[in-house]
């Protein structure tokens, strides 16, 4: 996987250089292509390729979940900002701001504020998206596996061994220490039926 990504980055870097070199040679600055245009194309291509690869490496720790959160948050925030801006623009008379300074500042402030609010809302509700995205399988971060607590009555049934070996139970089986102490006490001090059940449960624990 890492070798494939490295090869893809190198190829992309070379493609950027080739495209910029072809552009600078086909549109020379002095009317005739020369080494300066070639070096200019190589420099611009290297800069573009290095910038994009650097952004790729910078975003490597983030997954699709975070990317979708940012994109959806920005889109929702921008759309909300556009709606608010239309209301503000139509409510402010033109005579109060002939130079357009207030409207420009208000538009920038409304857009930035709405985008920020959209990001905050999207990040707080991102755990619920995996239910509404049919083509992207996301796992909520708050999902935790619950352990299965075993008691003496469960251990007396030998079918628990087959159930645990089948792999159908994805949770972790937990056997408290006091349950084992109680089983050992019953196996030594109880009557015949209780001792038989306790020994049966202990044997089940050993097989598990």
ABEGO torsion letter per residue (X at the ends): XAAAAAAAAAAAAAAAAAAAAAAAAABBAAGBBBAAAAAAAAAAAAAAAAAAAAAAAAAAABBAAAAAAAAAAAAAAAAAAAAAAAAAAAABBAAABAAGAAAAAAAAAAAAAAAAAAAAAAAAAAAAAAAABAABBBBBAABBBBBBBBBAAAAABAAAAAAAAAGABABBBBBBAAAAAAAAAAAAABBAAAAAAAAAAAAAAAAX
